[in-house]
Amino acid sequence: MKKTGCVIVALFLALCVSIFVNGITLLGLGAKSAKSIVKAEPIKKFEEQVLVEGHGDGKIAVIPLDGIIAYGANGELGDSLVEDLKAAFRQAEEDPSIKAVVMSVDSPGGEVTASDAIYHEIQKFSRRKPLVYYINSIGASGAYYASCGATWVMCNETSFTGSIGVIISTLNYRDLFGKIGLQSVVFKSGKFKDMLNGAREMTPEESAYVQGLIMQSYGKFVGIVAKARKLDETALRNGVADGRILSGTDAYQAKLVDQLGYIEDAYDKARELGEAKGASVVLYKRGFSFSNFARFFGQSSEAKDVKIDLLQGMPDLKPGRVYLLPPFFAP
């Protein structure tokens, strides 16, 4: 009887060990399988809308860049302009069916650091796959800065581009304060701490310091343009890099762009550079998410006051920030 009991216990323990070992094995195989699936099919943040049907292998991805370039700006693709562009480039790079990218641009520029970050991402992507940077109505200042990382730059004859320069502005309201009986009282730790205080005039030393900051950013901008476009930097400084807006025709003559044409010509150039003659063209667009859905209804439930904004469409520039923008956007 004791022998039978021992045998039953031994068999039960063996069964438990077998189940445990098999469970661990299955978990390992499942993890391996999951890893291989994730590797083969990376999660796609953006949906693809077919713009042009192809008759061959491969696709050309169109990534939009619209509006003011800023870290706090909402992009066409999602909540954060800079971060969403990074995600779009990553998705296009990891997708073997994407042979090249066309950036479709309508932007007057924006913050220096955000523009530099986008330029850096475009430059990185262009080392792996061709990127055609197409300027629609406007691609000036910071938006032109970003183009210097692309494989090929195009625009229409009537596009506005260039505006190679840096701007910073503030408001001086000293006289207004005097008229209404207000006075600004400032306690500061150093002489430059309130150098953009609009309640007083800037000192010559402060003006020289701010101008030095501007010229530092300008020097980097001109250097990047000169290197990307293979132009003499001194000639560029003494020529079109004085902040002026250029038409597409003038920009082409000044060698700031590689080609004039329409967006369809940009698609063809991307097919050529990507060696995908019959590739279809797809637009990266924001897909459905619960956060977007909730935000939409959140905006819909806001107050429905009717407002007439005479400056509608103008960028909300922050005093004291450094921008790569055409001069007519400065307050």
C-alpha positions as CSV (number, residue, x, y, z in Angstrom):
1,M,0.0,0.0,0.0
2,K,2.9,2.3,0.9
3,K,4.6,1.4,-2.3
4,T,1.5,2.3,-4.3
5,G,1.2,5.7,-2.5
6,C,4.9,6.5,-3.2
7,V,4.4,5.7,-6.9
8,I,1.3,7.9,-7.2
9,V,3.2,10.8,-5.4
10,A,6.2,10.3,-7.7
11,L,4.0,10.3,-10.8
12,F,2.2,13.5,-9.7
13,L,5.5,15.3,-9.1
14,A,6.7,14.2,-12.5
15,L,3.5,15.5,-14.1
16,C,3.9,18.9,-12.3
17,V,7.5,19.2,-13.4
18,S,6.6,18.3,-17.0
19,I,3.7,20.9,-17.0
20,F,6.1,23.6,-15.6
21,V,8.8,22.8,-18.2
22,N,6.4,22.8,-21.1
23,G,4.8,26.0,-19.9
24,I,8.2,27.8,-19.8
25,T,9.0,26.4,-23.2
26,L,5.7,27.7,-24.6
27,L,6.2,31.1,-23.1
28,G,9.7,31.3,-24.6
29,L,8.4,30.3,-28.0
30,G,5.5,32.8,-27.7
31,A,7.9,35.6,-26.8
32,K,10.2,34.7,-29.7
33,S,7.2,34.6,-32.1
34,A,6.0,38.0,-30.7
35,K,9.4,39.5,-31.2
36,S,9.6,38.3,-34.8
37,I,6.1,39.6,-35.5
38,V,7.0,43.0,-34.1
39,K,10.2,43.1,-36.0
40,A,8.6,42.1,-39.3
41,E,5.6,44.4,-38.9
42,P,6.5,47.6,-37.0
43,I,3.5,49.5,-35.5
44,K,2.5,52.2,-37.9
45,K,1.4,55.6,-36.4
46,F,0.2,57.1,-39.7
47,E,-2.4,55.8,-42.2
48,E,-1.7,55.8,-45.9
49,Q,-4.1,57.6,-48.3
50,V,-3.5,56.7,-51.9
51,L,-3.0,59.9,-54.0
52,V,-1.7,58.3,-57.2
53,E,-2.2,54.7,-58.1
54,G,0.9,53.0,-59.2
55,H,1.6,50.2,-61.7
56,G,4.8,48.8,-60.1
57,D,6.4,47.8,-56.9
58,G,7.0,50.3,-54.1
59,K,5.5,53.5,-52.8
60,I,6.4,57.2,-52.5
61,A,5.3,58.6,-49.1
62,V,4.1,62.3,-48.9
63,I,4.8,63.9,-45.5
64,P,3.2,67.4,-45.0
65,L,4.9,70.3,-43.2
66,D,2.4,73.1,-42.7
67,G,2.2,76.2,-40.5
68,I,4.6,77.7,-38.0
69,I,7.5,75.5,-37.0
70,A,7.6,75.2,-33.2
71,Y,7.9,72.6,-30.5
72,G,4.5,73.6,-29.1
73,A,2.8,73.6,-32.5
74,N,0.2,71.1,-33.6
75,G,1.1,69.5,-36.9
76,E,-1.0,68.1,-39.7
77,L,0.0,64.6,-38.6
78,G,-0.9,64.9,-34.9
79,D,-0.3,66.7,-31.6
80,S,3.3,67.7,-31.9
81,L,4.8,69.0,-35.1
82,V,8.4,68.1,-34.5
83,E,7.8,64.7,-32.8
84,D,5.3,63.6,-35.4
85,L,7.7,64.4,-38.2
86,K,10.3,62.3,-36.5
87,A,7.8,59.4,-36.2
88,A,6.8,59.8,-39.9
89,F,10.4,59.6,-41.0
90,R,11.0,56.6,-38.8
91,Q,7.9,54.8,-40.2
92,A,9.0,55.6,-43.8
93,E,12.5,54.4,-43.1
94,E,11.4,51.1,-41.5
95,D,8.9,50.3,-44.3
96,P,10.7,48.5,-47.1
97,S,7.9,49.4,-49.6
98,I,8.6,53.1,-49.2
99,K,11.3,53.9,-51.8
100,A,11.4,57.7,-51.3
101,V,9.7,60.6,-49.5
102,V,8.2,63.9,-50.7
103,M,7.8,66.6,-48.1
104,S,5.0,68.9,-49.1
105,V,5.7,72.2,-47.4
106,D,3.6,75.3,-46.7
107,S,5.4,77.1,-43.9
108,P,6.8,80.6,-43.3
109,G,9.4,79.2,-40.8
110,G,9.4,79.4,-37.0
111,E,11.6,78.8,-34.0
112,V,15.3,78.4,-34.5
113,T,15.7,75.3,-32.5
114,A,12.6,73.5,-33.9
115,S,13.7,74.3,-37.5
116,D,17.2,73.0,-36.7
117,A,15.8,69.8,-35.3
118,I,13.7,69.2,-38.4
119,Y,16.7,69.9,-40.6
120,H,18.7,67.4,-38.6
121,E,16.0,64.7,-39.0
122,I,15.6,65.3,-42.7
123,Q,19.4,65.1,-43.1
124,K,19.5,61.8,-41.2
125,F,16.7,60.3,-43.3
126,S,18.2,61.5,-46.6
127,R,21.3,59.4,-45.9
128,R,19.1,56.2,-46.0
129,K,16.4,57.0,-48.6
130,P,15.9,59.9,-51.0
131,L,13.8,62.9,-49.8
132,V,12.4,65.5,-52.2
133,Y,11.5,68.8,-50.4
134,Y,8.7,70.5,-52.3
135,I,7.7,74.1,-51.5
136,N,4.1,74.9,-52.3
137,S,3.0,78.5,-51.7
138,I,5.7,79.4,-49.1
139,G,8.7,77.7,-47.6
140,A,10.8,80.6,-46.2
141,S,13.3,81.2,-43.4
142,G,13.1,78.2,-41.0
143,A,11.2,76.1,-43.6
144,Y,14.0,76.9,-46.1
145,Y,16.6,76.1,-43.4
146,A,15.0,72.6,-43.0
147,S,15.2,72.0,-46.8
148,C,19.0,72.1,-46.6
149,G,19.0,68.5,-45.3
150,A,17.0,67.1,-48.3
151,T,18.3,65.1,-51.3
152,W,16.5,67.4,-53.8
153,V,14.7,70.8,-53.3
154,M,11.9,71.9,-55.6
155,C,9.3,74.7,-55.7
156,N,6.9,76.4,-58.1
157,E,7.8,79.5,-60.0
158,T,5.4,81.5,-57.9
159,S,6.4,80.1,-54.5
160,F,7.9,82.3,-51.8
161,T,11.1,81.1,-50.3
162,G,14.5,82.3,-49.1
163,S,14.3,84.8,-46.2
164,I,17.6,83.7,-44.9
165,G,17.8,85.6,-41.7
166,V,17.0,85.6,-38.0
167,I,14.7,87.9,-36.1
168,I,13.8,88.7,-32.5
169,S,11.4,91.3,-31.3
170,T,9.9,92.9,-28.3
171,L,7.3,95.6,-27.6
172,N,8.3,99.0,-26.0
173,Y,5.4,100.4,-24.0
174,R,7.2,102.9,-21.8
175,D,5.4,105.9,-23.2
176,L,2.0,104.1,-22.9
177,F,2.8,103.4,-19.2
178,G,3.5,107.0,-18.7
179,K,0.2,108.1,-20.2
180,I,-1.9,105.8,-18.0
181,G,0.2,106.3,-14.8
182,L,1.8,102.9,-14.6
183,Q,5.4,102.2,-13.7
184,S,7.4,99.0,-14.0
185,V,9.3,97.9,-10.9
186,V,11.9,95.2,-11.5
187,F,14.3,93.4,-9.1
188,K,17.0,91.5,-10.9
189,S,20.1,89.5,-10.2
190,G,22.2,90.8,-13.1
191,K,22.3,93.7,-15.5
192,F,21.1,91.7,-18.5
193,K,18.2,89.8,-16.7
194,D,15.5,92.2,-18.0
195,M,17.2,93.3,-21.2
196,L,14.0,92.9,-23.2
197,N,11.8,94.7,-20.7
198,G,9.4,96.8,-22.8
199,A,8.9,99.3,-20.0
200,R,12.2,101.0,-20.6
201,E,14.7,101.6,-23.4
202,M,17.4,99.1,-24.0
203,T,21.0,100.1,-23.2
204,P,23.6,100.1,-26.0
205,E,25.3,97.2,-24.2
206,E,22.1,95.2,-24.2
207,S,21.4,95.9,-27.9
208,A,24.9,94.8,-28.8
209,Y,24.5,91.6,-26.8
210,V,21.1,90.7,-28.4
211,Q,22.5,91.5,-31.8
212,G,25.4,89.1,-31.1
213,L,23.0,86.3,-30.3
214,I,21.1,87.0,-33.6
215,M,24.3,87.0,-35.6
216,Q,25.4,83.7,-34.0
217,S,22.2,82.0,-35.2
218,Y,22.5,83.7,-38.6
219,G,26.1,82.5,-39.0
220,K,25.0,78.9,-38.5
221,F,22.0,79.4,-40.9
222,V,24.2,80.8,-43.7
223,G,26.9,78.2,-43.2
224,I,24.3,75.4,-43.6
225,V,22.9,77.0,-46.7
226,A,26.3,77.5,-48.2
227,K,27.4,73.9,-47.6
228,A,24.1,72.3,-48.8
229,R,23.8,74.5,-51.9
230,K,27.6,74.5,-52.6
231,L,27.7,78.3,-52.6
232,D,30.4,80.7,-51.5
233,E,29.4,81.9,-48.0
234,T,30.8,85.4,-48.3
235,A,29.0,85.9,-51.6
236,L,25.8,84.5,-50.0
237,R,26.1,87.0,-47.1
238,N,26.6,89.9,-49.4
239,G,23.8,88.7,-51.7
240,V,20.5,87.0,-51.2
241,A,21.1,86.0,-47.5
242,D,20.0,89.4,-46.3
243,G,16.5,88.3,-45.2
244,R,14.8,89.0,-48.5
245,I,11.9,86.9,-49.7
246,L,12.5,85.3,-53.2
247,S,10.1,84.0,-55.8
248,G,10.7,80.5,-57.0
249,T,12.2,81.8,-60.2
250,D,14.6,84.0,-58.4
251,A,15.5,81.2,-55.9
252,Y,16.3,78.9,-58.8
253,Q,18.5,81.5,-60.4
254,A,20.3,82.0,-57.1
255,K,20.8,78.2,-56.9
256,L,18.8,78.0,-53.7
257,V,16.6,75.2,-55.2
258,D,17.4,72.4,-57.6
259,Q,14.3,72.5,-59.8
260,L,11.1,74.4,-60.6
261,G,7.8,72.5,-61.2
262,Y,4.6,71.2,-59.7
263,I,4.0,68.7,-57.0
264,E,3.5,66.0,-59.6
265,D,7.1,66.7,-60.8
266,A,8.2,66.2,-57.2
267,Y,6.5,62.7,-57.3
268,D,8.4,61.9,-60.5
269,K,11.7,63.0,-59.1
270,A,11.2,60.9,-56.0
271,R,10.4,57.9,-58.2
272,E,13.6,58.5,-60.2
273,L,15.8,58.9,-57.1
274,G,14.1,55.9,-55.4
275,E,14.5,53.8,-58.5
276,A,10.8,53.0,-58.4
277,K,9.4,54.1,-61.8
278,G,5.9,52.8,-61.3
279,A,5.5,53.5,-57.6
280,S,2.2,54.7,-56.2
281,V,2.0,57.9,-54.1
282,V,0.6,57.7,-50.6
283,L,-0.1,60.5,-48.1
284,Y,0.8,60.0,-44.5
285,K,-2.2,61.1,-42.4
286,R,-3.3,61.0,-38.9
287,G,-5.1,57.8,-38.0
288,F,-8.0,57.4,-35.7
289,S,-7.2,57.4,-32.0
290,F,-9.3,57.8,-28.8
291,S,-7.2,60.8,-27.8
292,N,-7.9,62.6,-31.1
293,F,-11.6,61.6,-30.8
294,A,-11.8,63.0,-27.3
295,R,-10.0,66.2,-28.3
296,F,-12.4,66.8,-31.2
297,F,-15.4,66.6,-28.9
298,G,-13.5,68.7,-26.3
299,Q,-13.0,71.5,-28.8
300,S,-16.7,71.1,-30.0
301,S,-17.9,71.7,-26.4
302,E,-16.0,74.9,-26.0
303,A,-17.9,78.2,-25.8
304,K,-19.5,79.1,-29.1
305,D,-18.9,82.9,-28.9
306,V,-18.7,84.5,-32.3
307,K,-15.4,86.4,-32.7
308,I,-14.0,88.5,-35.6
309,D,-10.2,88.2,-35.6
310,L,-8.6,90.6,-38.0
311,L,-5.2,88.8,-37.5
312,Q,-6.6,85.3,-38.1
313,G,-3.9,83.1,-39.7
314,M,-1.1,85.2,-38.3
315,P,1.4,83.3,-36.1
316,D,1.2,83.9,-32.3
317,L,4.8,85.0,-31.8
318,K,6.1,85.2,-28.3
319,P,8.2,88.4,-27.4
320,G,11.8,87.5,-26.7
321,R,12.0,84.3,-28.7
322,V,14.3,83.9,-31.6
323,Y,12.6,83.1,-34.9
324,L,13.5,82.2,-38.5
325,L,10.6,84.0,-40.1
326,P,10.1,86.6,-42.9
327,P,10.1,90.2,-41.5
328,F,6.4,90.8,-42.2
329,F,5.5,88.3,-39.4
330,A,7.2,90.3,-36.7
331,P,4.9,92.2,-34.3
